[in-house]
Amino acid sequence: MANHKVVSREEWLEARQEHLKKEKEFTRLRDEVSRHRRDMPWVKLDKEYLFDTERGKQSLADLFEDCSQLITYHFMFHPDWEQGCKSCSFLADSYAGSAAHLKARNVSLVTVSKASLDQINTFRTRMGWDFPWVSSGPSDFNRDFHVSFTEEELENASAYYNYRKMGFPEVEAPGISVFFKDDDGTVYHTYSSYGRGLDMFITTYHLLDIVAKGRDEQDLPYSMAWIRHHDKYNDPNDSGSFH
């Protein structure tokens, strides 16, 4: 950074205007990709999924509440873990205040994990979140939407994730899935995204992208190695593990 180019205000403005062309090009391309996403076909869901919620057992259709659209974030939190994944927590910090705004646009946002409801509520209280969070428990929801794997799949590097078979370091994976419910109560799967596709939902990363050093992760063991649960950054005993 010490040798970074320094110029006059006039030269900076010229460079900024040139870069603005690229930003506008990116914005137009993003709008095009979003239109294409909305035009994708849907899949009708015939399978029933039940979740443990603070209102008792609820179906996927129930999670929509009075909205016709539902976003579910697949939060990595296995029943054997003491806490939720730090990377999923990093992302959840970005959407924690979004539920009310989404409801105003006919969208419900629900976080889903395999951990028990008691585990979820304990961790959610610790993190200071109040968004809806339900347990998929023993249902097939996580498996069917490709965010839970067997030990055999991990050993054989055959976990199906991000639309291909691959190796994965954990039995749980992050993802986001979107659904639509019509007037007859029929539910359709409209979209899912995984891996780097979740990057666009992480506000902190986009703020880091505009500072001089950017994300500054190139010398780390892996890109998110620096992340901690937001209440652990000053804890010298925190190992930085996923969970």
C-alpha positions as CSV (number, residue, x, y, z in Angstrom):
1,M,0.0,0.0,0.0
2,A,2.9,2.4,0.6
3,N,3.8,2.5,-3.1
4,H,0.2,3.1,-4.3
5,K,-0.1,5.7,-7.0
6,V,-0.9,9.2,-5.8
7,V,-2.2,11.8,-8.2
8,S,-3.8,15.3,-8.3
9,R,-7.5,15.7,-7.7
10,E,-8.1,16.3,-11.4
11,E,-6.3,13.0,-12.4
12,W,-8.3,11.2,-9.7
13,L,-11.6,12.5,-11.0
14,E,-10.7,11.3,-14.5
15,A,-9.8,7.9,-13.2
16,R,-13.1,7.8,-11.2
17,Q,-15.2,8.7,-14.2
18,E,-13.5,6.0,-16.2
19,H,-14.2,3.5,-13.4
20,L,-17.8,4.7,-13.2
21,K,-18.3,3.3,-16.7
22,K,-17.4,-0.2,-15.5
23,E,-19.7,0.2,-12.5
24,K,-22.6,1.2,-14.7
25,E,-21.9,-1.8,-17.0
26,F,-21.9,-4.1,-14.0
27,T,-25.2,-2.6,-12.7
28,R,-26.9,-3.2,-16.1
29,L,-25.5,-6.7,-16.2
30,R,-26.7,-7.4,-12.7
31,D,-30.2,-6.2,-13.7
32,E,-30.1,-8.5,-16.7
33,V,-29.1,-11.5,-14.6
34,S,-31.9,-10.7,-12.1
35,R,-34.5,-10.6,-14.9
36,H,-33.2,-13.9,-16.2
37,R,-33.4,-15.4,-12.7
38,R,-37.1,-14.3,-12.4
39,D,-37.8,-15.9,-15.8
40,M,-36.5,-19.3,-14.7
41,P,-39.0,-22.2,-14.5
42,W,-40.4,-23.4,-11.2
43,V,-40.7,-26.8,-9.6
44,K,-44.0,-27.8,-7.9
45,L,-43.3,-29.3,-4.4
46,D,-45.4,-32.4,-3.7
47,K,-43.4,-33.4,-0.6
48,E,-44.5,-32.3,2.8
49,Y,-41.9,-30.8,5.2
50,L,-42.5,-30.1,8.8
51,F,-40.5,-27.8,11.0
52,D,-40.3,-27.2,14.8
53,T,-41.2,-23.6,15.4
54,E,-42.1,-21.4,18.3
55,R,-45.7,-21.9,17.2
56,G,-45.4,-25.7,17.2
57,K,-45.1,-27.9,14.1
58,Q,-45.5,-26.0,10.9
59,S,-45.3,-27.0,7.2
60,L,-43.3,-25.2,4.6
61,A,-46.5,-23.5,3.4
62,D,-47.1,-22.2,7.0
63,L,-43.8,-20.4,7.0
64,F,-45.1,-18.1,4.3
65,E,-47.5,-16.6,6.8
66,D,-49.6,-14.0,4.9
67,C,-47.0,-13.7,2.1
68,S,-46.9,-15.4,-1.3
69,Q,-43.1,-15.5,-1.4
70,L,-40.6,-17.1,1.0
71,I,-36.9,-16.9,1.4
72,T,-35.2,-19.6,3.6
73,Y,-31.6,-19.3,4.6
74,H,-30.0,-22.6,5.3
75,F,-27.9,-21.8,8.4
76,M,-25.2,-24.3,9.2
77,F,-26.1,-25.6,12.7
78,H,-25.9,-29.3,13.3
79,P,-27.5,-30.9,16.4
80,D,-24.1,-32.0,17.5
81,W,-22.6,-28.5,17.5
82,E,-22.5,-26.1,20.5
83,Q,-23.1,-23.0,18.3
84,G,-24.0,-22.0,14.8
85,C,-21.4,-21.6,12.0
86,K,-19.4,-18.4,12.2
87,S,-19.6,-17.8,8.5
88,C,-23.4,-18.2,8.5
89,S,-23.5,-15.9,11.5
90,F,-21.5,-13.3,9.5
91,L,-24.1,-13.5,6.7
92,A,-27.1,-13.5,9.2
93,D,-25.8,-10.2,10.7
94,S,-26.4,-8.7,7.2
95,Y,-30.1,-9.8,6.9
96,A,-31.0,-9.6,10.6
97,G,-33.0,-6.4,10.1
98,S,-34.5,-7.2,6.8
99,A,-37.7,-9.1,7.8
100,A,-39.9,-6.1,8.2
101,H,-38.8,-4.5,4.9
102,L,-39.3,-7.8,3.1
103,K,-42.8,-8.3,4.6
104,A,-43.7,-4.9,3.0
105,R,-42.9,-6.5,-0.3
106,N,-44.9,-9.7,0.2
107,V,-41.9,-11.8,1.2
108,S,-41.3,-13.8,4.4
109,L,-37.7,-14.5,5.5
110,V,-37.1,-17.6,7.6
111,T,-33.8,-19.1,8.8
112,V,-33.6,-22.9,8.9
113,S,-31.2,-25.3,10.7
114,K,-31.1,-28.9,11.7
115,A,-30.3,-28.1,15.3
116,S,-33.1,-28.3,17.8
117,L,-35.3,-25.4,18.5
118,D,-33.8,-25.1,22.0
119,Q,-30.3,-24.9,20.6
120,I,-31.4,-22.3,18.0
121,N,-33.1,-20.1,20.6
122,T,-30.2,-20.2,23.0
123,F,-27.8,-19.2,20.2
124,R,-30.1,-16.6,18.7
125,T,-30.5,-14.9,22.1
126,R,-26.7,-14.9,22.5
127,M,-26.3,-13.2,19.1
128,G,-29.0,-10.7,19.7
129,W,-31.1,-11.7,16.7
130,D,-34.9,-11.7,16.6
131,F,-35.6,-13.0,13.1
132,P,-37.7,-16.2,12.6
133,W,-35.6,-19.3,12.9
134,V,-37.0,-22.8,12.7
135,S,-35.6,-26.3,13.1
136,S,-35.9,-28.8,10.1
137,G,-34.9,-31.5,12.6
138,P,-35.1,-35.0,11.1
139,S,-37.0,-34.0,8.0
140,D,-35.6,-34.3,4.5
141,F,-35.6,-30.5,3.9
142,N,-31.8,-30.0,4.3
143,R,-31.0,-33.1,2.2
144,D,-33.5,-32.3,-0.5
145,F,-32.1,-28.8,-0.9
146,H,-28.5,-30.1,-0.8
147,V,-27.1,-28.5,2.4
148,S,-26.7,-31.6,4.5
149,F,-24.4,-34.5,3.8
150,T,-23.6,-38.0,5.1
151,E,-20.2,-38.9,6.5
152,E,-19.8,-41.3,3.5
153,E,-20.4,-38.5,1.0
154,L,-17.7,-36.4,2.8
155,E,-15.2,-39.3,2.8
156,N,-15.8,-40.0,-0.9
157,A,-15.9,-36.3,-1.9
158,S,-19.3,-37.0,-3.4
159,A,-21.4,-34.4,-1.6
160,Y,-23.8,-32.7,-4.1
161,Y,-23.3,-29.0,-3.5
162,N,-23.7,-26.0,-5.8
163,Y,-25.1,-28.2,-8.5
164,R,-22.2,-30.7,-8.7
165,K,-20.6,-33.5,-6.7
166,M,-17.6,-32.3,-4.7
167,G,-15.7,-32.5,-1.5
168,F,-16.9,-30.5,1.5
169,P,-15.4,-30.0,4.9
170,E,-18.6,-30.2,7.0
171,V,-21.8,-32.2,7.3
172,E,-23.7,-29.0,6.9
173,A,-23.4,-26.3,4.2
174,P,-24.8,-22.8,3.6
175,G,-27.4,-21.9,1.1
176,I,-30.5,-19.9,0.3
177,S,-33.7,-21.2,-1.2
178,V,-36.7,-19.3,-2.5
179,F,-40.4,-20.4,-2.9
180,F,-43.7,-19.1,-4.2
181,K,-47.2,-20.0,-2.9
182,D,-50.2,-19.5,-5.2
183,D,-53.8,-18.7,-4.2
184,D,-54.6,-22.5,-4.0
185,G,-51.7,-23.0,-1.4
186,T,-49.5,-24.9,-3.9
187,V,-45.8,-24.3,-3.1
188,Y,-43.2,-24.0,-5.9
189,H,-39.4,-23.9,-5.6
190,T,-38.2,-21.0,-7.7
191,Y,-34.5,-20.6,-6.9
192,S,-31.5,-21.7,-4.7
193,S,-28.0,-20.5,-4.4
194,Y,-24.9,-21.8,-2.7
195,G,-21.1,-21.1,-2.2
196,R,-20.0,-17.8,-3.7
197,G,-23.6,-17.2,-4.8
198,L,-24.3,-16.1,-1.2
199,D,-21.6,-13.4,-1.4
200,M,-24.1,-10.8,-2.7
201,F,-26.1,-11.1,0.6
202,I,-23.1,-10.2,2.8
203,T,-23.1,-6.4,3.5
204,T,-19.8,-6.3,5.3
205,Y,-18.0,-7.8,2.3
206,H,-19.4,-5.2,0.0
207,L,-18.3,-2.4,2.3
208,L,-14.8,-3.9,2.4
209,D,-14.8,-4.0,-1.4
210,I,-14.8,-0.2,-1.5
211,V,-11.9,0.4,1.0
212,A,-8.3,0.7,-0.1
213,K,-7.2,-2.9,1.0
214,G,-10.5,-4.5,-0.1
215,R,-11.2,-7.9,1.6
216,D,-7.5,-8.4,2.2
217,E,-7.8,-12.2,2.4
218,Q,-5.2,-13.3,0.0
219,D,-2.7,-14.4,2.6
220,L,-5.1,-16.2,4.8
221,P,-5.5,-20.1,4.9
222,Y,-8.9,-19.6,3.4
223,S,-11.0,-16.6,2.5
224,M,-13.1,-16.4,5.7
225,A,-10.4,-17.4,8.2
226,W,-10.5,-13.9,9.9
227,I,-14.3,-14.0,10.6
228,R,-15.5,-14.6,14.2
229,H,-18.9,-14.6,15.8
230,H,-19.6,-10.9,16.4
231,D,-19.3,-11.3,20.1
232,K,-15.9,-13.1,19.9
233,Y,-13.5,-10.7,18.1
234,N,-11.9,-9.8,21.3
235,D,-11.9,-13.3,22.8
236,P,-8.2,-14.6,22.8
237,N,-9.5,-18.1,23.4
238,D,-11.6,-18.2,20.2
239,S,-10.1,-20.6,17.7
240,G,-11.9,-19.3,14.7
241,S,-13.3,-22.7,13.9
242,F,-16.5,-23.0,11.8
243,H,-18.6,-23.9,14.9
